[in-house]
């Protein structure tokens, strides 16, 4: 679940850096739907407390940003990888001598 939180933080920072719209909506990490009703209630209360926390003062460190943005963009690439491979597999082979520059 740690990686899900890191990915969410990266998603939040990516949205802040690239959008003029609203703040991103928090997505529940994978597996939380399997929690008991008490567990889901506890998890929701923790998320609410985290969202109510004041924003840190000053810009985040470069190391932190690299970690969370890397996690976010890696997750996006992994999500698109199947379709990229499927499309590339359907292409005809090209003879390099026939390709014009």
WOPEDA-V493334 format. One record per residue. RES is the residue in one small letter. PHI is phi as a letter, one per 20 degrees, with the letter a starting at -180 (none if undefined). OMEGA is omega in whole degrees, 0 to 359 (999 if undefined). BURIAL is + if it has 9 or more other ideal C-beta (glycine too) atoms within 8 Angstrom, else -. Layout:
{{RES:PHI:OMEGA:BURIAL} {RES:PHI:OMEGA:BURIAL}}
This chain:
{{x:none:179:-} {x:g:181:-} {x:f:177:-} {x:f:179:+} {x:f:179:+} {x:f:178:+} {x:f:178:+} {x:f:178:+} {x:f:177:+} {x:f:178:+} {x:g:180:+} {x:f:180:+} {x:f:179:+} {x:f:180:+} {x:f:180:+} {x:f:183:-} {x:f:189:-} {x:d:185:-} {x:c:173:-} {x:d:182:-} {x:e:182:-} {x:f:176:-} {x:f:181:-} {x:f:177:-} {x:e:181:-} {x:f:175:-} {x:e:179:-} {x:f:178:-} {x:f:178:+} {x:g:175:-} {x:n:182:-} {x:f:179:+} {x:f:179:-} {x:e:178:-} {x:f:175:+} {x:f:180:-} {x:f:177:-} {x:f:180:-} {x:f:178:-} {x:f:179:+} {x:f:178:-} {x:f:181:-} {x:f:179:+} {x:f:180:-} {x:f:178:-} {x:f:180:-} {x:f:178:+} {x:f:179:-} {x:f:179:-} {x:f:181:-} {x:f:180:-} {x:e:182:-} {x:f:178:-} {x:f:178:-} {x:f:178:-} {x:f:179:-} {x:e:179:-} {x:n:181:-} {x:f:177:-} {x:f:180:-} {x:f:180:-} {x:f:179:-} {x:f:178:-} {x:f:180:-} {x:f:180:+} {x:f:182:-} {x:f:185:+} {x:f:178:+} {x:f:177:+} {x:f:179:+} {x:f:181:+} {x:f:183:+} {x:f:175:+} {x:f:178:-} {x:f:178:+} {x:f:180:-} {x:f:179:-} {x:f:180:-} {x:f:182:-} {x:e:187:-} {x:f:180:-} {x:g:182:-} {x:f:178:-} {x:f:180:-} {x:f:180:-} {x:f:180:-} {x:f:181:-} {x:f:179:-} {x:f:181:-} {x:e:181:-} {x:f:176:-} {x:f:177:-} {x:f:179:-} {x:d:173:-} {x:e:183:-} {x:g:181:-} {x:f:182:-} {x:e:183:-} {x:e:180:-} {x:e:178:-} {x:e:999:-}}
